[in-house]
Amino acid sequence: MCPRPIRAAGRCEWGLVTRRQSPRRQSRPLGRLLAGALAGMLTAAVALGVAELAAGITGPQGAPVIAVGEVAINLTPIPVKEFAIAHFGSHDKEALVAGIVVLLVAFAALVGILAVRRIAAGLAGLAAFAAVGAAAAVSRPTATAVDAVPTLAGVCAAAVALVVLVRYAGAALPQSLQVGRGSVTGPEPVTGRGSPDRRRFLLAAAGAATLAAAAGGLGDRLLGRFSIASSRAQVRLPAPAVAAPAVPTGADLRISGLTPFFTPDSSFYRVDTDLILPQVAPQTWTLRIDGMVERELEIDFAELLRMPLTETDITLVCVSNEVGGSYAGNARWLGAPLAGLLRRAGVRAGADQVLSTAADGMTISTPVAAIMDGRDALLAVGMNGQPLPVAHGFPARMVVPGLYGYVSATKWVTRLTLTTFARQRAYWTQRGYAAQAPIKTESRIDVPRPLAQLSAGRVAVAGVAWAPTRGIASVEVSVDGGPWHVARLAAADGIDTWRQWMWPWDATPGLHRLQVRATDRAGVTQPARRAPSFPNGASGWDSVVVTVT
């Protein structure tokens, strides 16, 4: 018997009156938070949709996700960049964009939650978003003030959407979002019809989603007008004044799974810092040669095509290519000899660097000696018999045999400045990469694949090896750390391209490790010890582990 009997939710309390909160009071704060998070995410969708529409008018580089993403690329530490390239490959940019969108959604949800408590806090969050997006848009080398317009337009639309959504979010969805210890409770029974505030919130949310989708879709269509695909399709490449010799019979061993001798354009590796490909129309493209020269030159695309062009086969390799990696490709290039262009400008004594600048602001440094020493260094306009793909530098790019791409292969090139390594540093050398980086002698195993299950008997072990400007002299294969066996080399197509190789292995049952090493014509053999790609290219023996049954 209680001295002060109090009936409180079926319990007897001593001396203290207590009352359990109703499920409705418990769940209302949670409902407001969830409604606020939804309002914030819809607000972000409106911001991005309207920004996309504005970018369709001003230009794709102003889209906030793209602007922030490219700044993030520039600020990313080298180890993180190498990790992304190694693990995401050619999808590294998609992974970056996805990461930015995830962070944006999380930030937007927080803004919405803050806004249902205090609208000024939510608007302050939008202002922070505007500041970051606009600053990123105008911070790039080729940016103008107009590039900030999409972000500002998107944030203005988002502010209106946030105010409207939050107006109803505070009292909206209490029944549908309540979380009680049983069923949904509240003054209004669950009949499928919401309260007036809830209906208004849902209508406002639907309107925001529709606006975001319509604006984004229209923006995507408008962005298509910046594409130069039609201009590229109209380009007709002239016949080369110096044609490449025919590829010798036997240069392609035609083994299933082996990398083909020529890499198709669609499969050629792409590594750059652009989330949106530069769209440079050939009608407006020019190349300027200045700096330590006797006379400055400027040529347009029509003049470039009238020059005597050279056709040659060259293997390109990215400095980020790990041992056994796929960031190497072989193509037939067409272009004007760079040495002739520099002689025409007149290189002054003391100039040891060509600092090339791309349409996107990228700078790359190339040794003058590597261009002038007789190798087929080109200002290329064609790749595998067609105009350069946009992803590979249309309308013009540099191709210099024997050097990693970050010190030679400038895409969308618009300027060549003769200078010195002591006076100016390019984009990647500012980030710690070596200023001069010849491609190292490397080889890889294409077949069998790692962890392959093989049948005992004769197995073809095959791959490619490269040492541009030196050529491959021999390739050897070892099984389980045993003696080295000389592989058969495919016919050589000059010294600037890779060579296929094959070794017939009499495989016996068990778990086996295959290793490969190459020796170039200068007598240099790949070292066994592995080195990372930073700062001047990876080295070491490629290996695969297979099971034979």
C-alpha atoms as one frame of an Amber mdcrd trajectory, in Angstrom:
protein
   0.000   0.000   0.000   1.551   3.340  -1.075   1.581   6.211   1.436   0.768
   8.462  -1.509  -0.782   6.161  -3.965  -0.251   7.556  -7.380  -1.274   5.702
 -10.477   1.421   6.460 -13.020   1.469   4.247 -16.061   0.477   1.268 -13.907
   3.262   1.789 -11.314   3.208   2.754  -7.585   5.566   5.660  -6.807   6.787
   6.731  -3.319   6.642  10.428  -2.556   7.359  11.630  -6.081   4.805  12.242
  -8.723   6.100  11.099 -12.093   4.497  10.816 -15.474   5.869   8.947 -18.454
   5.980  11.134 -21.547   3.514  10.234 -24.190   4.861   8.590 -27.336   3.721
  11.667 -29.261   5.947  13.987 -27.196   8.867  11.613 -27.457   8.672  11.311
 -31.211   7.951  14.877 -32.228  11.604  16.087 -31.850  12.811  13.115 -33.859
  10.225  13.844 -36.520  11.371  17.438 -36.763  15.011  16.349 -37.107  14.210
  13.859 -39.854  12.061  16.410 -41.639  14.873  18.948 -41.313  17.426  16.499
 -42.734  15.112  15.794 -45.680  14.602  19.522 -46.207  18.365  20.044 -46.231
  18.987  17.314 -48.781  16.245  18.624 -51.048  17.730  22.087 -50.694  21.098
  20.713 -51.839  19.400  19.063 -54.812  17.855  22.407 -55.777  21.236  24.115
 -55.435  22.963  21.582 -57.676  20.155  21.493 -60.220  19.960  25.272 -60.610
  23.775  25.498 -60.637  23.858  22.923 -63.442  21.357  24.996 -65.381  23.441
  28.146 -64.885  26.589  26.239 -65.896  24.785  25.271 -69.091  24.746  28.982
 -69.880  28.123  30.137 -68.535  30.219  27.009 -69.096  30.760  23.586 -67.466
  33.806  24.585 -65.428  31.604  26.685 -63.139  29.503  23.758 -61.892  30.197
  23.675 -58.129  30.912  19.945 -57.800  33.359  20.143 -60.710  35.014  23.290
 -59.356  35.407  21.875 -55.853  36.566  18.540 -57.257  39.334  20.065 -59.356
  40.561  22.135 -56.416  40.521  18.956 -54.325  42.655  17.231 -56.957  45.189
  20.036 -56.801  45.299  19.920 -52.998  45.401  16.124 -52.690  48.687  14.863
 -51.186  50.762  12.729 -53.535  50.351   9.485 -51.513  46.560   9.872 -51.641
  46.690  10.568 -55.381  48.807   7.471 -55.997  46.449   5.411 -53.842  43.441
   6.602 -55.840  45.079   5.852 -59.183  46.244   2.423 -57.995  42.879   1.364
 -56.564  40.338   3.165 -58.768  42.312   3.294 -62.010  40.592   5.253 -64.757
  37.565   5.631 -62.440  39.467   7.742 -59.929  37.612  10.882 -60.987  34.211
   9.223 -60.642  35.250   8.107 -57.151  36.227  11.677 -56.264  32.921  13.101
 -57.519  30.988  10.429 -55.628  32.899  11.291 -52.455  32.146  14.991 -52.868
  28.446  14.274 -53.400  28.311  12.078 -50.277  29.935  14.814 -48.191  27.580
  17.384 -49.691  24.526  15.283 -48.812  25.757  14.881 -45.239  26.451  18.607
 -44.942  23.057  19.430 -46.443  21.276  17.182 -43.936  23.094  18.983 -41.108
  22.099  22.358 -42.556  18.467  21.250 -42.647  18.574  20.015 -39.038  20.072
  23.328 -37.923  17.517  25.244 -39.956  14.451  23.677 -38.271  15.866  24.866
 -34.966  16.970  28.250 -36.226  16.604  29.334 -39.836  19.545  31.728 -39.569
  21.853  28.788 -38.849  20.674  26.993 -41.974  21.152  30.067 -44.136  24.628
  30.476 -42.676  25.391  26.921 -43.786  24.252  27.788 -47.305  26.461  30.874
 -47.222  29.418  28.664 -46.318  28.586  26.384 -49.251  28.419  29.422 -51.538
  31.778  30.692 -50.305  33.521  27.346 -50.869  31.961  26.773 -54.293  32.577
  30.294 -55.590  36.145  30.367 -54.282  36.867  27.026 -55.932  35.330  28.169
 -59.207  37.486  31.296 -59.521  40.719  29.818 -58.132  41.728  27.796 -61.188
  44.299  29.189 -63.623  41.835  29.671 -66.495  38.859  30.841 -64.399  36.983
  34.134 -64.661  34.470  35.793 -62.350  31.661  34.356 -64.475  32.582  30.865
 -63.229  31.204  31.800 -59.798  27.728  32.512 -61.210  26.435  28.886 -61.175
  27.274  28.446 -57.491  25.708  31.765 -56.531  22.577  31.085 -58.593  22.217
  27.652 -57.063  22.588  28.946 -53.508  20.037  31.725 -54.050  17.468  29.181
 -55.261  18.425  26.868 -52.398  17.875  29.607 -49.820  14.311  30.110 -51.016
  13.711  26.349 -51.000  15.144  25.998 -47.498  12.920  28.748 -46.066   9.797
  27.233 -47.637  10.602  23.677 -46.559  11.606  24.613 -43.028   8.441  26.636
 -42.624   6.501  23.384 -42.656   9.159  21.018 -41.330   8.738  22.177 -37.732
   5.123  20.934 -37.554   5.205  18.583 -40.486   5.217  14.798 -40.468   4.650
  14.297 -36.721   2.384  11.303 -37.280   4.206   9.627 -40.152   7.651   9.990
 -38.587   6.776   9.243 -34.958   8.691   6.431 -33.349   6.824   5.078 -30.343
   6.990   1.811 -28.480   4.132   0.488 -30.534   2.125   1.879 -33.335   2.030
   5.420 -34.682   0.048   7.614 -32.287  -1.240  11.127 -32.200  -4.381  13.174
 -32.283  -5.081  12.181 -35.862  -5.639   8.535 -36.685  -3.568   6.974 -39.423
  -5.947   7.010 -42.361  -3.612   7.934 -45.201  -4.565  11.591 -44.954  -2.030
  13.916 -43.356  -2.500  17.129 -41.487  -2.570  20.379 -43.477   1.071  21.144
 -42.513   2.232  17.723 -43.541   0.538  18.019 -46.895   2.174  21.381 -47.449
   5.572  19.963 -46.564   5.120  17.054 -48.946   3.930  19.381 -51.699   6.898
  21.686 -51.097   9.265  18.709 -51.065   7.818  17.396 -54.317   8.138  20.846
 -55.841  11.779  21.121 -54.756  12.584  17.683 -56.174  10.848  18.529 -59.439
  12.690  21.836 -59.707  16.026  20.143 -59.030  15.432  17.415 -61.613  14.092
  19.775 -64.284  16.853  22.339 -63.835  19.555  19.678 -63.769  18.179  17.922
 -66.846  17.900  21.135 -68.816  21.377  22.128 -67.690  22.807  18.834 -68.946
  21.210  19.423 -72.343  22.570  22.967 -72.518  26.049  21.763 -71.587  26.048
  19.743 -74.792  26.492  22.931 -76.784  30.021  23.289 -75.382  31.075  19.976
 -76.928  33.459  20.224 -79.874  32.652  16.692 -81.106  31.154  18.042 -84.332
  34.223  20.217 -84.980  36.496  17.241 -84.464  34.407  15.154 -86.869  35.011
  17.737 -89.607  38.817  17.592 -89.314  40.539  15.821 -92.187  44.119  14.882
 -91.457  46.601  15.285 -94.318  48.809  12.467 -95.518  52.140  12.426 -93.641
  55.203  13.829 -95.345  57.167  11.143 -93.483  55.086   7.988 -93.132  55.714
   5.395 -90.448  57.248   2.169 -91.735  54.895  -0.774 -91.913  54.711  -2.758
 -88.700  56.911  -5.815 -89.266  55.319  -9.215 -89.551  55.444 -10.928 -86.184
  55.233  -7.772 -84.076  51.905  -9.017 -82.687  52.031 -12.589 -81.337  48.213
 -12.745 -81.227  48.036 -14.724 -78.000  44.687 -14.703 -76.209  44.825 -12.285
 -73.274  48.027 -10.609 -74.466  47.947  -6.829 -74.872  47.615  -6.013 -78.603
  50.516  -4.250 -80.275  48.469  -1.094 -80.916  46.239   0.171 -78.121  42.772
   1.236 -79.345  41.890   4.849 -78.572  39.042   3.737 -76.318  41.411   1.585
 -74.231  44.341   3.988 -74.069  45.029   5.034 -70.486  44.034   8.505 -69.365
  45.568  10.242 -66.342  45.031  13.988 -65.869  43.541  16.438 -63.393  40.381
  17.315 -65.333  36.903  16.300 -64.195  35.509  17.970 -67.321  37.488  17.520
 -70.523  38.683  20.803 -72.064  36.689  21.544 -75.210  39.061  23.401 -77.536
  37.683  24.136 -80.986  40.255  23.801 -83.787  38.974  27.066 -85.297  40.077
  29.008 -82.203  43.155  26.984 -81.203  46.576  28.608 -81.437  50.038  27.658
 -80.231  52.368  30.360 -78.990  56.129  29.821 -78.692  57.837  32.428 -76.518
  60.367  32.912 -73.738  64.078  32.496 -74.489  63.664  32.565 -78.262  64.947
  34.792 -81.046  61.444  35.391 -82.366  58.057  34.608 -80.886  55.771  32.452
 -83.010  52.053  31.829 -83.078  50.463  29.247 -85.333  46.843  28.192 -85.766
  45.423  24.765 -86.487  45.057  25.281 -90.224  48.719  26.304 -90.471  49.729
  23.300 -88.385  47.968  20.909 -90.766  49.759  22.521 -93.740  53.169  21.710
 -92.251  55.086  18.578 -93.286  53.837  16.040 -90.759  55.602  12.973 -89.446
  53.967   9.665 -88.580  55.589   7.391 -86.015  54.814   4.657 -83.479  55.475
   5.568 -79.841  54.704   3.903 -76.517  53.632   6.303 -73.773  53.886   5.490
 -70.064  52.465   7.331 -67.043  54.758   7.913 -64.073  51.941   6.579 -61.852
  52.171   3.177 -63.534  53.012   0.591 -60.894  55.042  -2.521 -61.621  52.812
  -4.670 -63.798  50.343  -1.797 -64.213  48.216  -0.860 -67.206  49.091   2.844
 -67.543  51.065   2.283 -70.724  49.851   2.335 -74.311  51.196   2.154 -77.834
  49.788   4.177 -80.734  50.634   5.555 -84.175  50.952   9.327 -83.891  50.849
  12.034 -86.556  52.250  15.490 -85.964  54.732  18.246 -86.695  58.274  17.699
 -85.411  58.784  19.827 -82.307  62.457  20.301 -83.070  61.570  22.104 -86.303
  59.195  24.452 -84.490  61.832  25.331 -81.902  64.452  25.940 -84.582  62.012
  28.217 -86.340  61.619  30.251 -83.130  65.361  30.177 -82.448  66.308  28.774
 -79.043  68.598  31.098 -77.117  71.696  29.853 -75.346  71.046  28.711 -71.806
  67.455  27.568 -72.342  67.217  23.989 -71.076  63.472  23.620 -70.496  60.325
  23.817 -72.590  57.537  24.778 -70.198  54.340  23.787 -71.989  50.929  25.093
 -70.944  47.595  23.437 -71.669  44.182  24.978 -72.217  43.197  23.871 -68.704
  46.171  25.652 -67.139  48.296  22.526 -66.620  52.056  23.108 -67.015  54.599
  20.429 -67.946  58.367  20.755 -68.216  60.369  18.983 -70.909  64.141  19.070
 -71.397  65.084  20.963 -74.555  67.741  18.324 -75.204  65.100  15.576 -75.360
  63.293  17.447 -78.128  66.367  18.427 -80.121  68.417  15.188 -79.963  66.835
  13.571 -83.024  64.047  11.502 -81.476  60.565  11.804 -82.991  59.193  14.442
 -80.585  55.912  15.668 -82.065  53.241  18.293 -81.772  50.665  15.612 -82.512
  47.286  16.051 -84.216  46.479  12.412 -84.996  46.296   9.110 -83.112  45.874
   5.733 -84.776  44.830   7.296 -88.069  42.201   9.671 -86.664  42.206  13.170
 -85.163  43.166  13.059 -81.508  40.287  12.039 -79.238  39.193  14.883 -76.951
  40.290  12.814 -73.952  43.773  12.597 -75.429  44.360  16.229 -76.271  42.380
  17.312 -79.332  43.216  19.420 -81.252  46.951  19.157 -80.456  49.256  17.645
 -77.851  52.912  16.890 -77.255  54.383  13.402 -77.629  58.041  12.894 -76.731
  59.434   9.334 -76.789  61.340   8.098 -73.763  59.901  10.435 -71.113  57.084
   9.810 -68.674  53.935  11.685 -69.610  54.135  14.225 -66.790  57.314  15.667
 -68.337  56.432  15.335 -72.009  52.871  14.549 -73.050  50.990  17.842 -72.643
  47.399  17.506 -73.866  45.407  20.462 -75.236  48.710  22.349 -75.474  48.502
  26.065 -76.293  51.889  27.501 -75.316  55.570  26.540 -75.329  57.837  28.759
 -73.243  61.592  28.349 -73.530  63.108  28.812 -70.072  65.348  27.062 -67.537
  64.675  24.449 -64.877  66.256  26.785 -62.332  63.869  29.610 -63.161  60.480
  27.890 -63.483  58.932  24.681 -62.203  55.947  22.895 -63.691  52.830  21.585
 -61.934  54.156  18.156 -60.976  57.691  19.239 -60.119  56.194  21.748 -57.689
  54.665  18.720 -55.979  57.942  16.871 -55.570  58.213  14.797 -58.741  61.562
  14.695 -60.521  62.087  17.465 -63.047  63.537  15.061 -65.604  62.181  11.519
 -65.797  63.202   9.078 -68.537  60.999   5.987 -68.747  62.574   3.038 -66.966
  63.054  -0.361 -68.573  60.013  -2.411 -67.573  58.147  -5.597 -68.384  54.909
  -7.186 -67.259  53.095 -10.509 -67.420  49.706 -10.355 -69.188  48.998 -14.105
 -69.298  48.381 -16.088 -67.234  46.432 -13.745 -64.981  47.182 -13.562 -61.254
  45.602 -16.432 -59.274  44.684 -18.242 -62.493  43.780 -21.951 -62.331  45.774
 -23.795 -65.001  45.978 -27.356 -66.264  49.319 -29.108 -66.177  51.219 -29.111
 -69.439  52.436 -26.520 -71.927  51.319 -23.001 -70.915  52.096 -19.767 -72.750
  53.517 -17.113 -70.421  53.398 -13.800 -72.283  53.399 -10.042 -71.874  54.984
  -6.801 -73.029  58.221  -4.981 -72.251  59.332  -1.431 -73.015  62.332   0.857
 -72.933  61.494   3.773 -75.287  64.476   5.350 -77.112  66.618   2.354 -76.114
  64.600  -0.668 -77.200  64.229  -4.120 -75.639  67.086  -6.581 -76.111  65.818
  -9.561 -74.109  63.145 -10.778 -71.696  63.565 -13.580 -69.145  61.129 -15.561
 -67.007  61.752 -17.348 -63.716  59.561 -19.933 -61.961  59.561 -20.109 -58.171
  62.815 -18.167 -57.901  64.656 -20.666 -60.106  66.906 -20.045 -63.113  66.009
 -17.435 -65.717  64.673 -18.650 -69.067  64.997 -16.518 -72.201  61.628 -15.664
 -73.735  60.913 -15.331 -77.435  60.552 -11.684 -78.502  58.097 -10.478 -81.091
  59.503  -8.503 -84.015  60.609  -4.999 -83.064  58.871  -1.943 -84.521  61.732
   0.425 -83.776  63.099   1.360 -80.367  60.278   3.664 -79.229  57.583   0.993
 -78.899  57.014  -1.917 -76.582  57.673  -5.495 -77.608  55.558  -8.516 -76.949
  57.240 -11.633 -75.579  56.305 -15.273 -74.921  57.850 -18.174 -73.025  56.458
 -21.741 -73.264  56.235 -23.214 -69.756  55.835 -26.908 -68.997  53.645 -26.360
 -65.956  53.593 -28.968 -63.194  50.903 -29.315 -60.492  51.186 -27.004 -57.527
  51.262 -23.353 -56.541  53.820 -21.411 -58.608  55.186 -17.902 -58.814  56.224
 -16.510 -62.201  58.563 -13.500 -62.472  59.748 -11.488 -65.468  62.588  -9.068
 -66.143  63.754  -7.213 -69.245  67.082  -5.914 -70.497  67.304  -2.949 -72.846
  69.720  -2.427 -75.716  71.897  -0.255 -73.523  72.529  -3.331 -71.364  70.417
  -2.190 -68.415  68.382  -4.940 -66.710  65.402  -4.280 -64.482  66.388  -4.299
 -60.809  64.750  -6.852 -58.535  64.005  -4.379 -55.781  60.690  -2.618 -56.137
  60.507   1.172 -55.996  57.300   3.242 -55.863  56.191   5.448 -58.733  56.955
   8.645 -56.800  59.100  10.597 -57.616  60.366   9.303 -60.982  58.656   6.045
 -61.897  58.266   2.570 -60.432  60.739  -0.263 -60.926  61.040  -3.946 -60.024
  60.068  -7.366 -61.336  56.439  -8.118 -62.130  55.168 -11.440 -60.825  52.002
 -13.558 -60.737  50.992 -16.528 -58.618  49.059 -19.348 -60.307  47.732 -22.771
 -59.389  48.360 -25.739 -61.686  46.230 -28.865 -61.379
